[in-house]
Amino acid sequence: MRSDLRHAFNAAFTPELYRDVVRDVEKRLGCTFEFRVAETPVFLPDDLRARIERAAREVVAQLSEPRRIAAMESDLPARYATPRRDRLPGVAIVDFAIVRDENGELAPKVVELQGFPSLFGLTVVEADAWAARLASMPGMPNSWSAYFSGLDRDAFLDLFRRSVVGRHRPEEVVLLDLDPPRQKTAPDFDATRLLLGVEAICPTTLVRESRRLLRRREGKLVPVRRVYHRVVFDELEKSGAKLPYRYDEDLDVEWFPHPAWYFLWSKSSLPHLDHPSVPRTVRLSEMREAPDRLERYVLKPFHSFAGGGVNVEPTRRDLDAIPADRRSAWCLQEKVEYAPALVAADGGGVKVEVRTMFLRPDDEKELVLATNLCRLSRGKMHGVDFNKDFTWVGGSLAMWPR
């Protein structure tokens, strides 16, 4: 992408440098990675970064319009209609594939949307580790950033803290996910504890007392005032886990983000958007007939994580196999052709996905574009199963000189 920085990095790169960065992050967090960390940051040119920022803000602005939110209400299952939903979520995620536009220039194209948290804490620790190595490389700048909206590290951490912890003490807040130590995202939970003092616990360990939720801490039951909500609902339903509460109950707890946004801002939002960076998307239940060129489309479930259920080569038989009562949960999305925009040290091309990550503390009216992470791929898709035999793939982040 930015050729001068890429050339300098690739010339200085060694496998030991890569292993040193991974070991550094693991040592800081006291963890090991269950997913692959990529060998390099992404160096975005200024013009492409500006296009990504503009598109992300414009897409979130459309998502925030009351009429569009009202149109998305049908995607919220009644059992997850948690009371006291806020006007806007505390988190927004917009994922962009880096493609070539009609002029042959690198451009962002939306592939995913989420009103659900991502790896906010981990990106800080990874940025710290990479910034130290980049500054020591010949031909590289001395100071680096991975933050948007004019934020530096301290300003981002203040925004992150106000968003997650709110007006409470860290010990009154919990990061909630199923069996946290077994999650692949556990390094982010470790980073959140390191940076904010907020611990990750499983919702099955909570104790219900009337409308209150309590947890065990240092041998005592203490109230949970606020929940940093990281429970993936399709995982929850598959697990059969028994919770001490229902999501449709009015509990005496603050949700960040409110659970309903998991359904309202997701891939099911795409048909409601009108933006040049958003691929054409149609809900199967609203499709009169299949397109003539199905090879130009991807078949996706609206609510899934990590690429689950995605069919990149759908046939008419695949479409017909989805029963009528499930067709509203699936879409056909115009296929996005990733550009091999990043050049690896071996000279091969690597496909890049940039995740733009927004936060909104309770006292802020609008979402703030805060930070990013990236995924690198050399396979057919970005999922782990499609990149098992490749290097220079996996989790990364975009960085630029300060």
N, C-alpha and C positions, 0 to 999 in steps of 0.2 A: 504494500500500500504506500506508505511513505518511504520511498526508495532509499533515501540517504540513511535513515535510521535502520531500515531493514538490512542494508548492506553492512553497516557497522556492527550490528548485532550478530548477523550470521558469520562474519569474519572472526568474531571473538567467541562464538559459541563452542562449548565443549560438553560432552555428556556429563562430566563431573560438575560443571556449572549448574546444569539442570538438576542433578541429584542434590546438590548443595541447597538450592532454593527449596525443593520439596522437604528436605530434612529440616531446614530452618523453620518453615511454617509448622511442620509437625512438632518440632521442639517447643515453639512458642505456645502451641495449643495443647500439648500433651496428648496428641492423637495420632492416628495413622489414617491415610486416605483409602476409602473403599471405591473411589472413582478415580479416573485418570486425570492428572494435572498435565496440561500441555507444556511443551518445551519453551514457549515464548509468549510474551505479551503481544497484543495487536497494536500496531502504530498507525493510528488513523490520521490521514491528511486533514488539514484544517477545513477544507471545503466539504469533505465527506462527513466529518464530525458535525459541521453546521447543518448539513442536510438531515442527519440522523436526529439531532436535537430538535430541529424544526418539525419534522414529521412526528416525532414522539409527542411533542406538546400539542400539535394539532389533533392527533388521534385521541389523546386523553381529553382534550377540550370537547370533541364530539361526543365521546363516551359520557361526559359530565352533563350533557344537556338533559333537562328533566324529561322531555318528550321521548328521548331515546331510552333513558332508564325505564320509563313507564312501559315502553315496548318490550323490554327485556324481562318484565315481571313474570311472564308465563314460563320462563326457564327456571324459576325458583320452586323446588319441591316444597309442599306444605310442611313436611316434617323438619325442614331446615329454615323455616321462616322465623328466625330468631327475632324477638321483639326489640324495639328501640334501635332500629337501624339508622346509621348516620346518613347525612345528605350525600356524602361522598366517602369512598373507602379511605383507609389510612395508608393503603399501599396500592400502587399500580405498576404493572410490568408490561412492557411492550417489546417483543422480540422481533428483530429485523434480520432477514437474510441479506447479505451483501451480494448484489446482482449487477449486471450491466444494463444500463437503460438504453433507450432507442438511439442515443448518441454515442453509445459505447463507453460511457462514463460509469464509474462505480456509484451505486445508488442503494438506498435502503428499501426493503420490501417486507411488510408485516407478515410474520408466520404464526405468531401466538400472542394472546392477550391474557392477563391474569389480574384479578383483584385479590391477590394472595401473595404472601411474602416469598422472597428469594434469599440468596446468601449474602445479606447485607453485612454481617459481621466478618465473614470470611474474606470478602473483597478487601477490607481494610488491612488485614494481616498479610494477604498476598501482595497488595500494593506496596506495603512497607518492605517486604522481602525483595521484590523485584526492583524497587526504586534504588535500594542500596547497591544491587549488582549492576544495574544500568549505569549509575553514576561513575562506576569504576572502569567502565569499558572505554577503550580508545575511540575518540570521535563522537562520544555520546554526551548529551547535556548533563549537568550536575543535579538538576532538580526536576521531579516528575509528579504528575497528578493523574488520578483516575476519576475525578469528581467534576460534576457539571454545575451550572448555575453560579459560578464564581466561588464555589465552596472550596476550602482547603480541608485538610484532615481534621483539624479541631472543629471547624464549623460543621462538617458532616457529622462528627460524633455528637455534637450538641443536638443537631436535627434528629439523629437516630435515637438518642436518649429521650428527647421530648416526645418522640413518636411512640416508642415502645413502653417506656416507664410512665409517661404522663406526669401527673402530680403526686405520684406515690413514691415510696421508698422501694429500691430494687427487690428487697426481700418480700414485698407484698405483691410482686408480679411474677408470673411463671410463663415460661415458653412451653406450650402444650403440643405434644406430638406422641404418636403411638410408639411405645418402647424406644425412647430416644437413642440409647446407645447402639441399637441395631440399625438405625437409619443411615443411609449413605450420606445424608446431610449433617451427620453428627459433628464434623469439624466446624460447621457454622454455629452449632449450638455451643461448642466450646469457645468459639470466638465471641459469641454474645455474652457468655458468662464472664469472659476476660474483660471485655470492653464496657459492659453495662452492669455486671453483677447479677444478671437474671439467669436463673437456673432452668434447665429443661426437665420436665417431668411427664409421665404418662397420665392421660386423663383417667385411666382405670384406678389410679392410686388416690384420686381425690375423694374426699368425704363430704357427703351432702348433709346440711343442717338447715332445714326449712328452705329458704331461698338463697342461702349462702353456700359457697364452696370453700372447703378448707383443705389444707395439705399438712403432712407431717414434716416438721422441721425441728431438728435438735430435740427429738423426743416429745414434742408438743404439737397439738393441732392449732394452726394459725390460719386466719382468713386469707383467701386469695382475693385481692381487690381488682386486679387487672390481668387479662390473659393475652399473651402474644400468641395468636392462634395459628398453628402450623399443621393442624390435622387435615390430611388429604381425605376427602369424604369417600372416594371410591375405595381407597385402602381400608378405611374404617369399616365399610360395609362388607368387604371381602373378608376381613379379619374376624367378624362376629364378636368383636370386643363388647363387653357390657359396661356401659358408662353409668355413673351415678346421677346423671342429669339427661334431659332431652333438649335438643336445640330449639324446639319451639316453645320452651318455657321461659318465663320472665325471671331471670336470676339476678341476684344482687351482685353483679360483676360487670366490669367494663371489658369489651372485646376490642382487640386490635389485631388485624382488622375485623370488622363485624363479619360473622360467618356467611351471611347471605351474599356477600360480594364474590365469594368463590364461584357462585353460579351466575351472577348477573354480569360480571366482567370476566369473560372467558372467550373461548373460540366462538361461542354462540352469539357474541356481540358482533362478529364480523359482518353478517348480512345486514346489520343496521348502519354500517359506516359507509361514508362516501368520500374517499380520499385516494389520490393517485398512488399512494404507497400501500394501499390495502388491496389484495387480490380479490377478484370476483369470487364470492362465496354464496352458495344457495343451500338452504335447508331441504333435506330430501322430502319432507312432508309438504313442501311448497313447490316442488319441482313437477311441472306437468309432464315433461318427457326428458329423457337423458340426452346430454349433448352428443352430437355426432362424433366428436373427437374426444373420446373419454381418456385417451392417453395424455391429454393436456390437463387432467385433473387428478387430485388426490382425494380419497375417501377417508373422512375422519370422524371419530366420535367427538362431540362437543366437550365432554368433560372427561379428560384423562390426562395423566402425567407421564413424562418421559417417553412420549411417542407411542404409548400403548394403544393398540387397535388401529393404527394408521396403515392404510393400504395405498401404496404409491403407484400401483398398476391395477386399478379397479376395472372390472368387467361388468357388463350388464347383469350377468348372473349374480355377481357380488351385490349389486344394488337391489336386485329382486329378492335376494335372500334375507334382507332386513325386513322384519315384520312391520305391519302398518302401525302398530302401537309403539314402535321404537323409532320410526323414521324421523320424528321431530328431534331426536337426540343425535342425528347424524347429518353431515353436510358433504357436499362436493365443493372443493376449493381449487381454484385455478392453480396449477402447478407453478412453483417458484423455482427458477433455475439459478442455483448458487454459482457465482463466479469463483474460479480458483485464484482468489485475489491476493493471497499471502504466499510468498515464496519461501519454502523451507530451506534449511542449510544444504540439503541434498539436491536442491534445484527444482523439486516438485511443487506443484500448486496445492494449496490448502483452502478449503471453503470456510467462510467465517460467518458466524451468527453473533450479533451484538444485542445483548439484553439491556435495555434502558430501564432504570429502577427509580420509581417515584416514592416519596414519603409525604405524609401529611399528619403532623401532630394535631391533637384535638383543638388547639387554639389557632390553627391556620385554616383559612377559608379554602385555599386551593392546594393541589398536589404540587410538590417541588421535585423537579428532575434532579436526582442526587448523585447517582453513581451507576456503575455498569458491571457486567461480567460478559464473557464471550465463550462460545463453544467453537472448537476447530474440528473439522472433519475432512477425511479423504475417502470416505465410503459413500454409499448411495444415500444414506440419511445420517443425521447427527447422533443417533442413538448409539449406546455402547456396543450393542450387538453388531452394528455395521462398521465398527472401527477397531475390532479386536486385534487385527494384524498390522496396524499402522502405528508409526510414530508421528510426532508433531500433531497430535489430535488430543481432544479432551477439554477440560475446563481451563479458562484463561480470563484475562481482562484487558480492556483497551486502556492504554496509557499514552500520555503526550507530555512534551516539555512544558514546565511551568514558566 
